[in-house]
Amino acid sequence: MPGYGILPATEGKGLLKWKWAEDRLAKSHSYWLVTVRPDGAPHAMPIWGIWVDAAFYFSTGRKSRKGQNLAANPRCVVCTEDLEEAVVVEGVAEEITDPIEIKRLGVPYHKKYQPWKLDPQLGPVFGVRSKVVFGLEEKNFVEAATR
């Protein structure tokens, strides 16, 4: 990370493990979702979601700003709520339409956010697979920032 005083990692020494990132992605209660408006400006909003099978899943209203942005440009960023142990996921949102998959994902979503459920009648369900992930642990930032 040029400009931050962080030296390149040697053979993985000091790098955060993928499990470290997945644990934080799964445990976060709220997340930040950043989408792109039609004019190219960013749009950030807090959302609820779940991390299942190495992907992030959430729902939003089709006519919401997030929903409209994702319909036009599915690239997005998802961030955990804890800045002291932050995980930043850059990826592409894909609408999940398979009712069996939505029902399967609804189980951990309902467990996390009772009484709420994933309901495609309220709005589309999206899955975000990561393209790039950053892990940032504040107390060990110089030694452990990981891409």
Buried (B, 14 or more C-beta within 10 A) or exposed (E): BEEEEBEEBEEEEBBBEEEBBBBBBBEBEEBBBBBBEEEEEEBEBEBBBBBBEEBBBBBBEBEBEBBBBBBEBBBBBBBBEBEEBBBBBBBBBBBBEEEEEBEBBBEBBBEBBEEEBBEBEEBBBBBBEBEEBBBBBEEEBEBBBBE
